[in-house]
Amino acid sequence: MTSDPHRIRRWRPTPISPTVCCAYISAAVAPADAGAVSSMDRLLPQLIGYGLASGVALGFDMGTLIGLTHAGMPYLPASALGFTIGAVVAYLLSIRFVFSTHVIHNRALEFSTFLALGIAGLLVNTLVMRIAVGSFGTNLVAAKGMAACCTFGTNFALRREVLFRTRRVPR
């Protein structure tokens, strides 16, 4: 891998809230020089690719949830385990097909960070499942679909910014 002397690798923390996530997805991250592909040019293909990878991961997640609850496990631990298995699948598909830039080059550390960032999604997932099923009696599969929609944007924005960020080009 060659390094470009005009690019700077610098980590900049970003506060995460629903407003920030929406702004992040809809706004340009950084302008690029004339010869480089900008971060925004990569955003849509990455968003679509991550969406597809997440869809496959969701299949593993829901399959685990349904299988474990049918075997007698309570829905909250089964949901958390399914979410974790889905995260492993999402990571493998993300590094293979979606993101080409890696901030962390040690795969074990990158995977650990990927899972740690997924904790935010796991908290949202658990909260939505608890409210939808526990408080409103929503069907398990419908509740899982709602939880998946609620966690997608957060996981994409966090993982793209922290792990798979495109290097910024100085002005």
C-alpha positions as CSV (number, residue, x, y, z in Angstrom):
1,M,0.0,0.0,0.0
2,T,1.5,3.3,-1.0
3,S,1.1,6.4,1.1
4,D,0.1,9.7,-0.4
5,P,2.1,12.6,1.1
6,H,-0.8,15.0,0.5
7,R,-3.2,13.0,2.8
8,I,-3.4,13.3,6.6
9,R,-4.5,10.5,8.9
10,R,-6.0,12.1,12.0
11,W,-8.7,10.9,14.3
12,R,-11.3,13.4,15.2
13,P,-14.1,12.4,17.6
14,T,-17.6,13.0,16.5
15,P,-20.5,13.3,18.9
16,I,-23.2,10.9,18.0
17,S,-26.9,11.7,18.2
18,P,-29.8,11.1,15.9
19,T,-29.4,14.6,14.5
20,V,-25.7,14.1,14.0
21,C,-26.3,10.8,12.3
22,C,-28.8,12.2,9.9
23,A,-26.5,15.2,9.2
24,Y,-23.5,12.9,8.7
25,I,-25.3,10.8,6.1
26,S,-26.7,13.8,4.2
27,A,-23.7,16.1,4.3
28,A,-20.3,16.1,2.7
29,V,-17.6,14.7,5.0
30,A,-14.6,16.4,3.3
31,P,-13.8,17.9,-0.1
32,A,-11.2,16.1,-2.2
33,D,-8.6,17.2,-4.6
34,A,-9.3,17.0,-8.3
35,G,-7.6,13.6,-8.7
36,A,-9.1,11.8,-5.8
37,V,-12.5,10.2,-5.2
38,S,-14.2,12.2,-2.5
39,S,-15.7,10.7,0.7
40,M,-19.2,11.7,-0.6
41,D,-18.6,9.9,-3.9
42,R,-18.1,6.8,-1.9
43,L,-20.9,7.4,0.5
44,L,-23.8,6.1,-1.6
45,P,-22.1,2.9,-2.8
46,Q,-20.9,2.2,0.8
47,L,-24.4,2.9,2.2
48,I,-26.0,0.5,-0.4
49,G,-23.3,-2.1,0.1
50,Y,-23.5,-1.9,3.9
51,G,-27.3,-2.1,3.6
52,L,-27.0,-5.3,1.6
53,A,-24.4,-6.7,4.1
54,S,-26.6,-5.7,6.9
55,G,-29.6,-7.5,5.3
56,V,-27.6,-10.7,5.1
57,A,-26.4,-10.3,8.7
58,L,-30.0,-9.6,9.7
59,G,-31.0,-13.0,8.2
60,F,-28.5,-14.6,10.5
61,D,-29.6,-12.5,13.4
62,M,-33.3,-13.3,13.0
63,G,-32.6,-17.0,12.3
64,T,-30.7,-17.2,15.5
65,L,-33.5,-15.3,17.4
66,I,-36.3,-17.5,16.1
67,G,-34.3,-20.7,16.5
68,L,-33.3,-19.9,20.1
69,T,-36.8,-18.7,21.2
70,H,-38.4,-21.8,19.7
71,A,-35.9,-23.8,21.7
72,G,-37.1,-22.1,24.9
73,M,-34.6,-19.3,25.4
74,P,-36.1,-16.0,26.6
75,Y,-36.4,-13.4,23.7
76,L,-34.0,-10.8,25.1
77,P,-30.9,-13.0,25.5
78,A,-31.8,-14.7,22.2
79,S,-32.0,-11.3,20.6
80,A,-28.6,-10.2,22.0
81,L,-27.0,-13.4,20.8
82,G,-28.5,-13.1,17.3
83,F,-27.4,-9.5,17.2
84,T,-23.8,-10.6,18.0
85,I,-23.8,-13.3,15.3
86,G,-25.2,-10.8,12.9
87,A,-22.4,-8.4,13.8
88,V,-19.8,-11.0,12.9
89,V,-21.4,-11.6,9.5
90,A,-21.7,-7.8,8.9
91,Y,-18.0,-7.4,9.7
92,L,-16.9,-10.1,7.4
93,L,-19.0,-8.8,4.5
94,S,-18.1,-5.2,5.2
95,I,-14.4,-5.7,5.0
96,R,-14.7,-8.0,2.0
97,F,-17.2,-6.1,-0.2
98,V,-18.0,-2.6,1.2
99,F,-15.1,-0.7,2.7
100,S,-11.6,-0.6,1.1
101,T,-10.0,1.9,3.6
102,H,-9.0,0.6,7.0
103,V,-8.0,3.0,9.8
104,I,-6.8,0.0,12.0
105,H,-4.6,-2.4,10.1
106,N,-4.6,-5.2,12.8
107,R,-7.7,-7.2,11.9
108,A,-8.2,-8.6,15.4
109,L,-8.2,-5.1,16.8
110,E,-10.4,-3.8,14.0
111,F,-12.9,-6.6,14.6
112,S,-12.9,-5.9,18.4
113,T,-13.5,-2.2,17.7
114,F,-16.3,-3.1,15.2
115,L,-18.0,-5.2,17.9
116,A,-17.5,-2.5,20.5
117,L,-19.1,0.1,18.2
118,G,-21.9,-2.4,17.8
119,I,-22.7,-2.0,21.5
120,A,-24.5,1.2,20.7
121,G,-26.6,-0.7,18.2
122,L,-27.1,-3.5,20.6
123,L,-28.4,-1.1,23.2
124,V,-30.8,0.4,20.7
125,N,-31.8,-3.1,19.5
126,T,-32.5,-4.3,23.1
127,L,-34.5,-1.1,23.9
128,V,-36.7,-1.4,20.8
129,M,-37.2,-5.1,21.4
130,R,-38.1,-4.5,25.1
131,I,-40.6,-1.7,24.3
132,A,-42.1,-3.3,21.2
133,V,-42.5,-6.9,22.6
134,G,-42.6,-6.3,26.3
135,S,-44.7,-3.2,26.5
136,F,-46.8,-3.3,23.3
137,G,-46.9,-7.1,22.6
138,T,-45.6,-6.7,19.1
139,N,-44.9,-9.8,17.1
140,L,-41.3,-10.9,17.6
141,V,-40.4,-10.7,13.9
142,A,-42.0,-7.3,13.4
143,A,-40.2,-6.0,16.5
144,K,-36.9,-7.3,15.2
145,G,-37.5,-5.5,11.9
146,M,-38.2,-2.2,13.8
147,A,-35.1,-2.8,15.9
148,A,-33.0,-3.4,12.8
149,C,-34.2,-0.1,11.2
150,C,-33.4,1.8,14.3
151,T,-29.8,0.5,14.6
152,F,-28.8,0.6,10.9
153,G,-27.9,4.4,10.7
154,T,-26.1,4.4,14.0
155,N,-24.0,1.4,13.2
156,F,-23.2,2.6,9.6
157,A,-22.2,6.1,10.7
158,L,-20.1,4.9,13.7
159,R,-18.3,2.2,11.8
160,R,-17.7,4.3,8.7
161,E,-16.3,7.2,10.7
162,V,-14.2,5.3,13.2
163,L,-13.0,2.2,11.3
164,F,-13.4,2.7,7.5
165,R,-12.9,6.5,7.1
166,T,-11.6,7.8,3.9
167,R,-8.4,9.8,4.5
168,R,-9.1,13.5,4.3
169,V,-7.4,15.6,1.7
170,P,-5.9,18.9,3.0
171,R,-7.1,22.1,1.3
